[in-house]
Amino acid sequence: MRKLWYSLLGMYYYRKKFGKGGGNLFRKLNSSLTNELFVPGIKHSISLRPNTSDIPTFKQLFYESEYEFSLDFKPRTIIDGGANIGLAAVYFSNKYPNARIYSVEPEPSNFEMVKLNTKNYPNVSAFNSALSANDGGFIEIQDVGLGNWGFMTKEVSQENLEKSSSLIPTISISEIMKDNNITVIDLLKIDIEGAEKELFENGYEKWLPKTRVLVVELHDRMKPGCSKSVFSAICQYDFSFSHKGENLIFTNNAHFS
């Protein structure tokens, strides 16, 4: 009886959120038929892996509208750090169809999903790399038992490179900017499972003042010191602050004066 009540209530809220197609979307999300989801308002189908963290990730982005916040401009350049399975890129592509999006995801199985979910969006460029303060380095993926949305990364020292069998290259934000002739980042999304600590400790002066809006999720529960690192860097510039859900939203006032 409880399961039936949950299903009826879920279908009601999904219909309220997405319209007529919401009920069918809810049914598919709660079954194994998640390889081809059609979301009202989204141009192309979305694929999720059944019985994985892909399901709550989808719900965060499209049902809870995690990235639904107002901007006074339409972003033309978006960097998606910690792309997971590409849902943020899909969301931003539909909301800002003229934006160029650079999605960075280190974990190989997640990256395959990024490619699958963004294949019909020519404005999205995907990188199987890890965001880092350093160019030309390598990381290892650490599975800490949180599912596909909770992989952590660990930088590998030069002397240990030969000991690792699964190295992923690092890429810095400034390198992405240089390689793609980006002078201003309109929207920078950072959700990198604790690696934000090191990202905001070194080299941020090359890209942070050139960022108009920064959206970051902090992970002190996974790596202590993340908040301190991010706020120490942010406080050196004139950013205003708001939040939505798990995300902190920083707006660079120097770009809007």
NUVONU-791744 format. One record per residue: x, y, z of N, C-alpha, C in turn. Coordinates in steps of 0.001 Angstrom, whole numbers, plus 500000, padded with zeros to 6 digits. Atoms other than C-alpha are relative to their C-alpha. Example, Ala and Ser with C-alpha at 12.3 -4.5 7.8 and 13.67 -1.06 7.14 Angstrom:
% NUVONU-791744
500890498810500000512300495500507800500900501200500000/499180498810499940513670498940507140499230501090500730/
***
This chain:
% NUVONU-791744
500824498792500000500000500000500000500861501263500000/499098498852499930502833502365500887500679500242498653/499355499877501305504549501635497555499048500608498975/500998499442500911501343502399495664499793501481500277/500170498590499629500902505653497585501186500838499525/498794499308500465504499506630496807499951500221498488/500063499897501456503962505927493110498982501045499555/501043499031500363500735507929492921500432501419500326/499543498671499599502241510842494813501115500485499080/498909499644500899505379510766492666499503500393498626/500558499684501314503393510715489446499284501346500023/500694498710499881501311513649490689500992501157499928/499035498905499969504343515805491434500779500115498688/499288499941501280506132514856488213499102500566498899/500932499390500960503029515723486184499877501501500264/500075498584499642502847519006488065501237500748499525/498736499381500392506507519711487272500180500004498483/499657500181501405506755518405483690498803499969499059/501171500067500861503182518369482417499587498565499723/500571501316500314501526515408480694501037498888499963/498975501043500093504792513572480123500640499657501326/499358500216498714505721513731483796499735498639500613/500330501301499437503902510559484805500830498887499399/499195501015500678505682508442482213501466500124500385/498622499772499582509004510030483171500236499411501389/499873500546498649508435509110486826500048498475499965/500014501461500093507615505504485895501336499463499496/498726500467500547510775505142483833501136500166501005/498949499773499011512954506651486565499976498948501101/500137500992498947511638504044488978499921498576499453/499907501323500607512200501119486627501395499868499409/498700500173500662515093499818484569500008500618498609/500139499447501357513898501709481469500534501429499937/499437498651499920516258504646481894501005500291498895/499014499789501059518301504279478712499555501050498991/500483498985500943516108506731476809498840500765500646/500999499173499326514308509350478874499725501245499174/500380498774500698512397512117477147499430500971501032/500355499012498982512177515177479369499365501196499314/500635498820500605509702517920478454500904501227500100/499152498815500040511638521006477388501443499723499652/498634500389500352514830519057476616499983499407498595/500055500341501418515618518630472917500222498522499714/499605501371500321517195515183472995499837499096501220/500186500960498914516743512028475049501232499954500900/498950500124498991518807511406478177500115498537500399/499765501380499567520385508097479174500562499980501416/499519500219498642520897506954482767500271498516500188/499743501395499650522347503755484186499058499613501140/500973500365498961519623501956486170500678499587501297/499540500401498661520090501437489909501371500567500348/498752499312499666522980503905490119499674501407500479/500186498612499566523508507430491418499594500913498851/500509499201501124522558508616487909498564500455500265/501414499682499768518928508562489105499856501211500916/500094498787499177519292510988492052500678501212499377/499376498875500702521637513100489923499001500650499053/501030499482500900518886513444487332498951500780500781/501041499342499212516341514317490013500472501346500525/499458498731499524518617517015491446499958501067498918/499879499009501066519101518696488101498669500371499374/501195499724500794515738518352486417498709500076500811/501203499898499169513174517839489179500161501081501067/499754498998498968514723519907491979500572501295499427/499514498802500714516118522395489399501207500622500698/498813499579499263519516522608491084500692501215499380/499322498893500672520875525018488468499029501036499444/500995499015500426517714527049488016500140501243500871/499838498723499317518927530459489170500066501086498938/500116498924500985518486533811487497501340500688499785/498831499215500382521291535569485647499529501211499215/500368498772500704521187539097484280500550500039498582/499419500075501339522848537950481068499904498560499523/500001501348500563522997534946478767501448499545499802/498613500463500108526269533030479201500340499519498591/499504500483501289528291532421476066501102498960500180/498933500951499719531129530452477697499772499381501371/500258500722498757530504527786480348501036498889500147/499117501125499682533050525475481976499314499162501068/500715500947499146531490522416483591501015499069500639/498980500776499310534006521086486091499388498935500885/500658501108499319532989517658487332498692499700499309/501193500142500849530589516827484513499150498794500364/500712501225499650529611513425485973499522499295498731/500488500686501205527340511996483213499474500988498953/500337499018501024526791515245481326498657500677500147/501345499437499879523407516287482712500015501514500154/499912498542499891524517519800483657500235500618498627/499752499507501357525847520265480122498728499967499168/501283500096500706522506519073478733499062501106500459/500876498962499446520618521411481046500399501378499482/499529498685500438522780524433480198499868500173498489/500133499915501456522699523617476470498584500365499591/501394499687500308518922523777476479499598501376500514/500335498688499443518734526865478669500732501123499274/499173499000500689521546528714476871500526499390498694/499615500716501226521625527272473326501158500632499236/498890499346500703524188529814472120501308499928500771/498792500096499181526691528975474848500911498882499511/499000501044500238529894527045474257500341499392501355/499844500669498717530292524445477010501193499047499950/498822500856499885533501522724478100499817499124501244/500309500921498908532764519643480224501209499128500317/498812500726499556535521518007482262499585498915500992/500349501126499119535056514547483812501122498958499979/498870500929499990537896512260484954499643498517499988/500294501424499824536138508963485746499541499390498674/500251500511501357536104506795482574498563499580499714/501367500450500285532651505191482917499026501173499986/500817498786500044531074508544483734500228500761498701/499678499252501219532892510099480787499310499404498779/500729500631501105531357507548478423498552500472499975/501372499491499919527957508737479658499931501467499589/499939498605500463528988512360479100499927500035498481/499991500029501465529739511536475471498646499583499445/501303500480500460526454509654475093498927501079500143/501063499025499744524297512371476635500196501327499275/499753498722500686525963515257474790500286499833498512/499629500249501399526463513634471379499187500829499018/500845499197500891523603515655469884500113501497500262/499789498586499687524904518939471282501387500410499504/498692499645500559527692520226469008500695501135500739/499404498905499238528258523158471375500739499516501241/499343500560498815529631520801474062501299499304499599/498718500692500157533302519801474156500296499271501304/499800500814498803534109516969476574501464499587500137/498610500333499703537465516272478237500036498899501057/499806501056499002538366513009479983501247500337500811/498901499468499203540568514871482439499467500392501371/500367499527498669540593516083486028500419501454500146/499638498610499749540461519774486877501038500059501110/498911499899499038543613520741488723500626501380499895/499239498756500066545732523736489576501221499838499108/498778500283500750548537522053487627499698499400498631/500084500579501337548896521328483923500959498816499895/499070501068500337550417518117482663500225498960501074/499868501010498965549939516056485807499075498822499753/500875501167500090548071512834486448499344499739501349/500707500381498779545522511595488960499573498541499911/500650501300499924544095508298490089498586500206500526/501373499957499507540398507696490673499912499190501293/500222500695498740539416506766494223498508499768500202/501392500346499724536153504937494822499816499949501513/500189499920498548535056505944498332498633499467500416/501241500673499662531799504007498185498758500855499910/501148499099500121529477506870497239499287499868498661/500641500172501298528506505582493813500663500838498929/499406499332501157529144507118490413500074501511500131/499923498545499841528577510660491663500968500406501101/499138499668498881531144510439494469501437499550499864/498600500360500182534460509392492920500891501181500368/499013498974499682537399511315494360501238499786499131/498761500098500766540742512010492707501193500241500919/498760499816499252544292511844494000501128500205499012/498897499723500917547242513438492245501135499015500241/498925500990499952550076511037491441501325500710499788/498687499376500124553660512142491995500787499360498864/499203500487501125556240511735489243500653498653500304/499307501242499665558053508968491113499058498799500089/500963501103499896554845506928491394499214499748498716/500753500144501244553654507230487790500029498570499474/499867501349500554554974503807486769499273498955500842/500663500953499109553248502152489736498491499970499791/501448499918500184549769503188488621499597499438498644/500483500599501250547770501309485990498836500776499394/501183499270500491544960503851485565500161501496500233/499720498576499864546254507374485150499059500827499132/500838499049500727543995510249484107500735501337499987/499279498726500050545577513520482889499235501120500695/500611498811499410544948516789484682499957501123498970/500099498814500843543904520021483040499606501169500890/500319498820499196543805523506484526498971500860499275/500974499087500600541130526107483962500699500980499073/499269499059500852543729528496482583500437499343498696/499639500711501235544807525823480066498794499896499070/501218500030500816541210525405478877499774501361499357/500184498647500527541007529170478475500991500288498875/498963499728500998544278529392476577499754499220498714/500169500860501174543561526470474240498764500354499182/501258499693500687540096527796473362499750501495499852/500069498541500175540839531535473225498880500632500829/501018499471499091538585532255476208500609501130500820/499521498870499199539066535667477781499177500189501267/500892499888498842536074535588480152499173498721500107/500880501143499734534291532616481729498684500558500523/501288499461499559530632533554481935499424499217501171/500539500850498937529651530603484117500963498840500225/499083501077499632532016528266485924499344499155501085/500618500929499049530463525241487639501065499020500488/498998500872499401532669523299490056499313499027500953/500526501055499131531530519989491559500940498812499866/498909500935500252534693517927491902500408499221501258/499869500965498899534277515942495124501241500198500861/498894499714499096536878517658497308501235500552499325/498825499488500709539438518525494624499976501516499885/500051498532499999538224522130494889500988500592501003/499043499500499005540538522457497906501301500412499329/498738499691500677543694522272495786499801500978498848/500262499127501144542096524038492810500022501467500401/500067498617499542541544527184494869501188500402500873/498808499666499216544908527042496637501101500604499145/498915499542500870547167527700493648499484500303498599/500293499691501394546874529378490266498654500621499725/501351499459500219543352530729490792500013501437499500/499925498598500434544538534289490133500012500122498475/499988499977501462544821533333486440498595499943499404/501347500189500568541100532544486027498860500531500871/501101499573499134539043533562489070499547501437499731/500468498640500310539039537332488338499375500130498615/500580499988501343538031536471484760498692499216499940/501239500772499902534986534505485957498862500902500441/501144499143499667531630536280485964499136499384501092/500812500699498996529597533697487902500640498640500281/499439501269499553531004530790489913498946499255500808/500921500867499260528782527927491089500818498817500502/499133501037499443530541525544493465499287499247501118/500457500831498884529563522650495709501222499613500821/498877500289499116531858522247498707499865498599500593/500000501390499537532875518829500028500919499822501207/499181500136498789534429519347503456499797498647500671/500256501314499404532798516078504532500896498932499380/499131500946500684535052514328502015501463500391500135/498633499509499859538139516514502322499963501295500815/500008498792499167538466518975505240500875501101499410/499238498855500493539618522445504252499498500573498694/500526499510501280537587522862501061499423501405500140/500645498693499817535531525779502373501035501087500235/498961499014499702538575527563503757500758500392498744/499256499743501233540430527233500459499203500867499038/500837499257500947537525528491498333499760501421500482/500316498661499500536578531417500561501243500876500113/498755499223499945540219532473501020500326500603498641/499762499488501354540539532822497248498944501023499608/501107499119500369537111534416496748500130501365500658/499952498753499229537717537050499443501023500995499466/499026499083500590540570538526497417499402500827498861/500667499301501099538062539751494829498618500458500461/501299499421499631534726541567494824498866499121499481/501093500904500344532221538719494692498850500170500988/501170500113499132528679538748496052499597498533500068/500220501404499669527245535534497435498522499687500182/501329500545499734524023533530497341500135498478499965/499911501457500060523153529849497445498668499421499562/501198500762500332520691527309496127500298498530500205/499737501396499696520506523811497533501413499823500518/498627500273499579524023522454497879501009500933499346/499092499160500771525497525077495555500137501401500578/499720498606499698527159528352496478500162500728498674/499971499227501241526768531029493813500700501320500272/499219498779499829529374533788493590499938500812498709/500096499104501153528871536766491272501095501045500094/498866499077500033531895538848490283499503501405499680/500553498657500178530786542446490800500823500855499051/499147499225500895533739543755488798499549499894498554/500470500200501370532088542378485647498617500592499770/501365499487500130528737544036486325499877501443500470/500035498614499523529710547521487500499846500963498833/
***
